[in-house]
Amino acid sequence: MSPPVAPPGWSRWLVPPAALSVHLSIGQAYAWSVFKPPLESALGLSGTQSALPFQLGIVMLGLSAAFGGTLVERNGPRWAMTVALVCFSSGFLLSALGAATEQYWLIVLGYGFVGGIGLGIGYISPVSTLIKWFPDRPGMATGIAIMGFGGGALIASPWSAQMLESFGGDSSGIALAFLVHGLTYAVFMLLGVLLVRVPRTERPVGDGPSAFDGPQVSARDAVRTPQFWCLWIVLCMNVTAGIGILEKAAPMITDFFANTSTPVSVSAAAGFVALLSAANMAGRIGWSSTSDLIGRKNIYRLYLGAGALMYGLIALAGDSSKPLFILCALVILSFYGGGFATIPAYLKDLFGTYQVGAIHGRLLTAWSTAGVLGPLIVNWIADRQEEAGKDGSSLYTMSLFIMIGLLVVGFVANELVRPVHPRHHVPAPAVKEKEAADVQRQQ
């Protein structure tokens, strides 16, 4: 399963497409909502039940990335991409069986548990390899790949909707749609498995920097440093703020302007969701590439500081300006995507490339936490405000100010990040010995 070492003259620009083929596939997770209404109708599920496969998938993403990160580093990207392919596609096939037999627990097991493992391993599979190929532009390289996860729903959502329309929204139609998803994504992810290569030397660009410049820290030691936990807080706060809007985007914009002279229609709300997805995707490549120019700490100052300002503008403007609401939401979602794409390069700056994939996997538990925290804050408070007789933008005012507070906490955590103390550094000979052993095994 070890990927072949790149031959002389191999273009490093072939590696991002390999990573993108995996991330565009697993990015389907953001399009799960397309399956919710037909599942509820065909199997008699509640909204909470139909959301369970997605929620379990995100939890398993964080857990599998955390516990599988070291295996990904040890066995290489081809092994990781293969595991992701098998688990993600098998999850759809199990879900197809569950839909065909009307056994809901099989859909939860397939898409949520098995497919969720594929999500986590697939998400971190190319990170370390991309950073080693692009030591001069790590933010851009990881941004290209992680952009695919944000953009996967732009492909999967209309594609899934079209299949359900063609096959029907009953259990057999859903099963057939799941089956086609599983087989198609297996073929598409296979392209990445076959194309991925690891660099022959630590200096993939002859006159460029070494992949092992700077301090190198093991994953085991990294989690014992305050820098790791500061970045955990940074990522958790940034994701919580973004996912709070993303998860409730359509009903939020509808509620916000319900009492105005220009209420938002269902189709317009759907268009707003599509715009947010585009901003999420664009931010992943745009802001992460910018971080190569201005530095990782500065770009997170922008995500967190300007993000808090955007939330403040939405809260203060209320329903007085629809364009302002949309613009601020788009900026927040671009920061949300950019935060995901920039964090691997930030980890590389602090801990080196030695075991950056494993460290990244452990840090993604912040995503699992935020995936629960963000929607919980927005939905719970909105429900309480509605019970108190409030409506319109006032349903969300308190949530918006809470998000501002969380972003301020993240901003402070980012300011506390300092270079890792030398006592945590792995000696240079040990790093070279490990890399030489990896290359020899892969040859």
HELIX and SHEET records of a PDB file:
HELIX    1   1 ARG A   12  LEU A   14  5                                   3    
HELIX    2   2 VAL A   15  ILE A   26  1                                  12    
HELIX    3   3 GLY A   27  PHE A   35  5                                   9    
HELIX    4   4 LYS A   36  LEU A   43  1                                   8    
HELIX    5   5 GLY A   47  ASN A   75  1                                  29    
HELIX    6   6 PRO A   77  THR A  101  1                                  25    
HELIX    7   7 TYR A  104  ILE A  107  1                                   4    
HELIX    8   8 VAL A  108  VAL A  114  3                                   7    
HELIX    9   9 GLY A  115  ILE A  124  1                                  10    
HELIX   10  10 VAL A  127  TRP A  133  1                                   7    
HELIX   11  11 PRO A  138  PHE A  167  1                                  30    
HELIX   12  12 SER A  171  LEU A  195  1                                  25    
HELIX   13  13 ALA A  219  ALA A  222  1                                   4    
HELIX   14  14 PRO A  226  LEU A  246  1                                  21    
HELIX   15  15 ALA A  249  PHE A  256  1                                   8    
HELIX   16  16 VAL A  266  ILE A  294  1                                  29    
HELIX   17  17 ARG A  296  ARG A  301  1                                   6    
HELIX   18  18 LEU A  302  ALA A  306  3                                   5    
HELIX   19  19 GLY A  307  ALA A  317  1                                  11    
HELIX   20  20 LYS A  322  PHE A  351  1                                  30    
HELIX   21  21 VAL A  356  LEU A  363  1                                   8    
HELIX   22  22 THR A  365  GLU A  387  1                                  23    
HELIX   23  23 GLY A  392  LEU A  395  5                                   4    
HELIX   24  24 THR A  397  GLU A  415  1                                  19    
HELIX   25  25 PRO A  422  HIS A  424  5                                   3    
HELIX   26  26 ALA A  428  GLN A  442  1                                  15    
END                                                                             
